[in-house]
Amino acid sequence: MELKDAILSRRSIRSYTDQPVSREDLEAILDLGMWAPSGVNFQPWYFVAIQSREQMEKLLSVMDGVSTDLEDNLRTRFANNPEVAEESLTFIRNLGKAPVCILAFRHKPNYTKTDETIVQSIAAAMENILLAAVDRGLGGCWMTAPIETGTGDLLRDMFAPGKGSLVAVMTIGHPARIPKAPTRKEGRYIIL
Ligand SMILES: Cc1cc2nc3c(=O)[nH]c(=O)nc-3n(C[C@H](O)[C@H](O)[C@H](O)COP(=O)(O)O)c2cc1C
């Protein structure tokens, strides 16, 4: 697939088929994440790919609480589009039935560079992973809902004890439904 096609066709997928993600695909997309740029070449990421039923159930039990914590907030925010609130809450609760969920942590609890530098580096690796997934016919959705509810440390202690804090989670799987592309805002760059 052309890079341009991968960038343009990538959508946030919130519903997945029950087709598993092969080990080969999962390792290939994670490996491409490692090739992202990073501040001072710290490569400050640590990814935990959750795939087994047992670990997924542990994660889903936490996500159920995240969904409950965000319910009032999302219902108020999308008061005019209740179906959007419903879809968001369902996705947070069941992760769209994704066969894989990747948790992105800081590799170390502390770095000598600013938090911005560390988070940008991890985000660069996450975008590589998302685009690599699209290239293999998979889809994903970046999600920070657990961070918004202060659940990151619980997930870190559960899945990556001793590592740094959680930056985001990302579902991966075969898309059951591909949403329409949200429009992009005008005027967000200038060439001087
Ligand atoms: C940092 C970040 C956090 C996000 N958090 C969530 C989330 O918690 N829940 C969710 O459903 N989507 C989340 N998204 C996906 C965005 O809603 C989505 O990227 C945006 O609506 C544009 O749609 P597109 O990805 O299909 O182009 C997040 C995306 C980013 C980059």
Ligand as a Chemical Component Dictionary entry (heavy atoms), coordinates in Angstrom:
data_LIG
# 
_chem_comp.id                   LIG 
_chem_comp.type                 NON-POLYMER 
_chem_comp.pdbx_formal_charge   0 
_chem_comp.three_letter_code    LIG 
# 
loop_
_chem_comp_atom.comp_id 
_chem_comp_atom.atom_id 
_chem_comp_atom.alt_atom_id 
_chem_comp_atom.type_symbol 
_chem_comp_atom.charge 
_chem_comp_atom.model_Cartn_x 
_chem_comp_atom.model_Cartn_y 
_chem_comp_atom.model_Cartn_z 
_chem_comp_atom.pdbx_ordinal 
LIG C1  C1  C 0 -4.596  11.371 21.562 1  
LIG C2  C2  C 0 -5.870  10.744 21.054 2  
LIG C3  C3  C 0 -6.821  10.313 21.961 3  
LIG C4  C4  C 0 -8.005  9.689  21.522 4  
LIG N1  N1  N 0 -8.878  9.203  22.446 5  
LIG C5  C5  C 0 -9.994  8.561  22.020 6  
LIG C6  C6  C 0 -10.859 7.956  22.980 7  
LIG O1  O1  O 0 -10.628 7.995  24.194 8  
LIG N2  N2  N 0 -11.976 7.324  22.523 9  
LIG C7  C7  C 0 -12.241 7.232  21.175 10 
LIG O2  O2  O 0 -13.257 6.636  20.798 11 
LIG N3  N3  N 0 -11.424 7.792  20.231 12 
LIG C8  C8  C 0 -10.314 8.444  20.631 13 
LIG N4  N4  N 0 -9.436  8.979  19.706 14 
LIG C9  C9  C 0 -9.755  8.895  18.265 15 
LIG C10 C10 C 0 -10.295 10.237 17.752 16 
LIG O3  O3  O 0 -11.613 10.412 18.208 17 
LIG C11 C11 C 0 -10.220 10.253 16.207 18 
LIG O4  O4  O 0 -8.868  10.143 15.824 19 
LIG C12 C12 C 0 -10.808 11.511 15.585 20 
LIG O5  O5  O 0 -12.194 11.592 15.843 21 
LIG C13 C13 C 0 -10.585 11.562 14.058 22 
LIG O6  O6  O 0 -11.134 10.408 13.426 23 
LIG P1  P1  P 0 -10.209 9.445  12.525 24 
LIG O7  O7  O 0 -9.155  8.878  13.449 25 
LIG O8  O8  O 0 -11.113 8.376  11.994 26 
LIG O9  O9  O 0 -9.587  10.260 11.458 27 
LIG C14 C14 C 0 -8.256  9.564  20.123 28 
LIG C15 C15 C 0 -7.274  10.002 19.210 29 
LIG C16 C16 C 0 -6.091  10.560 19.670 30 
LIG C17 C17 C 0 -5.029  10.961 18.677 31 
# 
loop_
_chem_comp_bond.comp_id 
_chem_comp_bond.atom_id_1 
_chem_comp_bond.atom_id_2 
_chem_comp_bond.value_order 
_chem_comp_bond.pdbx_ordinal 
LIG C1  C2  SING 1  
LIG C2  C3  SING 2  
LIG C2  C16 DOUB 3  
LIG C3  C4  DOUB 4  
LIG C4  N1  SING 5  
LIG C4  C14 SING 6  
LIG N1  C5  DOUB 7  
LIG C5  C6  SING 8  
LIG C5  C8  SING 9  
LIG C6  O1  DOUB 10 
LIG C6  N2  SING 11 
LIG N2  C7  SING 12 
LIG C7  O2  DOUB 13 
LIG C7  N3  SING 14 
LIG N3  C8  DOUB 15 
LIG C8  N4  SING 16 
LIG N4  C9  SING 17 
LIG N4  C14 SING 18 
LIG C9  C10 SING 19 
LIG C10 O3  SING 20 
LIG C10 C11 SING 21 
LIG C11 O4  SING 22 
LIG C11 C12 SING 23 
LIG C12 O5  SING 24 
LIG C12 C13 SING 25 
LIG C13 O6  SING 26 
LIG O6  P1  SING 27 
LIG P1  O7  DOUB 28 
LIG P1  O8  SING 29 
LIG P1  O9  SING 30 
LIG C14 C15 DOUB 31 
LIG C15 C16 SING 32 
LIG C16 C17 SING 33 
# 
